[in-house]
Amino acid sequence: MKNLSKEDIPAKDEFTWLFTQPNAFNLILIKKLTHILSIRFPNGFRIDSPIEITRFRRFAIEDNTKIHLTDDELIEAIVTCGIYFEGKVYIVSQQTKNRIKELANDYFKNGANIIFYSEFFTKNENWLFEANIVSRNMLIGILRNLFPELIFTSTYFGLMNTSVPNILENEILRVWGNETLLSYKQLGKRLLYIPLARIKSALTQNSNFIWNNEGTFSHVTKINITEEENEAIREIAREKCNAHGYFSIVVLPFGEILERNHDLSITAIHNAVFRICLSENYDKNGKIVTRKGFPLDALTIMKNHCRTIDKCSLNELLNYEKKLTGESHRWIPMEAGNTVLIRIDKNTYIADKYIHFNSEEIDAVIVRFLTEDYVPLKFFTAFGTFPDCGQPWNLFLLESYCRRFSKNFRFDTPSVNSRNAGTVIRKSCTMTYTEIMADAVTKSGINLSESTVCLFLFENGYIGRRTTARVGEIVCKAKTIRERKG
């Protein structure tokens, strides 16, 4: 008889070999072999190990068990005794199997439709491991044997066979109860055998669940909106889109809806109203609602608004964006203003028609300040040599010029700001802004600790704050450059 290997065991029995050949060996001998395996090999018997066979025969003699089998026959008999998994045979008691079956049945009896293998194993890992069930895949094999009537997929088993998102929504709603709001942690306690990560994913990715605040959600079935309110909201949406092509969801009438759904945050109300009343025919980007297929966002709308302006203050742009979105995102109005208008000082933007740039003359002045491919904006400390353009020169005006009008230079910064943080860069320079900062740090000769690097970048005008999320990358690049140069 040839040596038994994993390949010799039928694929369907890769995880379970549960007494499928009761007539192949003397059942009394099988019982004795099982006893030896249970007592002497609690961590499993490796079938391809001659040392294990030798040990087994010695233990059998100590147990007064006579074995008149060749090594190949003994291995085949041992495999018949228990569960074969990844080259080992484990003895799993009937008591253990009964306990697994009881736990699963009790969970299903309480209304559950599925059990995720990973969570069942994790929640019971301590005693399962002690009972010789050493992995999730081994558990799956036992479950298949114990529940042949149930549905088994790659991640769960149970009474349903549909998409995971549908199953998760059904299971979450099954245990939701009468509450308007629940956290994913509360749901995790009620859904014992669904991983918490799966619950969080369902809540955040399924649009039927409404985010309320950090970690807390509602569901569209928990939101109280009358049919009259639904129709009124749809009519306003039609009117607004016919007139402007878009509208901000904050302009909708929420009075009584807010009162009836007082547990919900205003963000949750906005999202719920959109999902229930408008999602069939409209798209929403942030607070901006448009007809399906005609997307707009707050930045695009702000840019279009800026094209209608001759002159405005930064505060006017900020207020317009807040009215548009119901929130305050300084970068949106500043980015729109910087892209469409000319910033002539900290608080003022004007249209292009009110200024004239002679790019050849201006670029000729700028180049005198550059000894490298770039220079921080703040290094421009005198403007007496800049040609007249109709407005007094300052750092804000120079930034606007480099952003939009220069033939030879561009402007870059980690984020739009009012601190004149950023760099004037030759257009021929292909370095990213992170690479430019790393290059500047390298040439400065400073110590490459993160705090020292951040301080250098801030004080020299490369960044507008004393810290940057990119400092680790900048330090790494600077070290590489220094090592390469020796």
C-alpha positions, 0 to 999 in steps of 0.5 A: 500500500502506498503512503497516504498523502493529502492528494489521496484523500477525496477533495470533498473530504478535505476537511472532514473524514468522519468515520466514512469507512466503518467496515474498513477496519476493526471498530474496536481497534479504531476506538483504541486508536482514537483514544491514543490520538486523543490523549497523546496527540492533542495537537494533531497527528502529522500523517507524513512523519515517520517519527509520529508513527514511531511515537504512536506505536510506542504509545500503543504498547504502553496502552496495551494495544496490539497493532498488526498493521503496516505503517501505510495501513496504520496511517489510513486507519488513523485518518479514519479516526478523526478529522484530516486538516492540512496534513494532520489528523485531529480528534474532535469529540462528539460532545464538541460537535454537539456544542457547535450544533447547539450554538448555531441552532440557538442563534437561528431559532432567535430569528437569525438567517446567517452566521459568518464563519469568521465571527463564529470561530472568533467568538468561540475560539478559546474553547474550539482550539482546546477542542482541537478545532484549530482554524476557521477552515477546519470549522467550516468542514465540521459545519458542513457535516453537521448542517447538510441542509443549510446553504454554504457560501464562501463567507457564511452559512445559513438559511438565505442565499442572496447578495451580502449587502441584502443579507446584511440589511435584512439582518440589521433591520431584523434586530433594529427594534423601535429605535430611530438611531443605533450605533454600529457597536449596539448592532454588533452586540445584537448580531453576535455572528456578523463581524463588526467590520461587515456591519460598519460597511453595510451602514456606510455603503448602503444608501438606505442607512442614514448617517446621523453623527459619528458611529450612529445611523438611522434607516429610511424606514425610521424617517417620518415624512408625509406624502404631502411633504414628499410631493412639495419637496419634489415640486420645489426641486423641479422649479429650482432645477428648471430655473438654475440647473441645480439647488442646495438642499438647505433651501428645502422646507424642513420645518415639520419634518425636523420636528417629527424627526427631532432625534436626527441631526440636520445632516441626517435630515438632509440625507434622508429627504434626498434619499426618500424624496429625490434620489430616483431622479436627482444626484447629490454632491455634498449639498448640491442637487442636480438632475441625474446625468448633469452633475455639479459641485459647490466648487463649479458653482462658485467658479461660475458665480465668480465669472459674474463678479467685477469686484468682491471681498473674501468674506462675500465669497465665504458667505456665498459658499455658506449660503450654498452648502449650509456649511463653511469650507474656506478652500472652496470659495478661495479656490474659486476666487483664485481660479477665476479672479485676481486677488489684489490683497488679503480681502479683495478679488477683482475681474481680469478686465481691471488689470493689465499684465505685461508678462514678458517684463514681469517674468524678467523681474521674477527671474532675478529672484531665482537662483534655483528652479523655485523660490518661496513667495515670501522671498519677494520683499521689494516690488519697485522694479515690477512694471505698472499693472494698474494695481499696487504690487504685493504678494497676493497679486504676485501669486495671482499673476503666477497662477494664471498669467505668467508664461514662464512660472507657475505657483504651487502650495499645499493648500490655498491660504491667506498667509502667502505660503507657497512657491514660485516655480519655473514651468520647466521644473517637473518636481512635485511640491513634495519633491521641491520641499525635500530638495529645499530641506536637503540643501539647507543642511538642517537636521532631518528630524520631523520637528526641525524640518516642519519649522524650516518649511514654515519659517521659509514660507513653503507651508502655512502651518507649523506641521504638514502631513507630508513631513515623513515623506519629505524627510525620507526623500531628503535622507535619500538625496543626501545619501546618494550625494554622499 
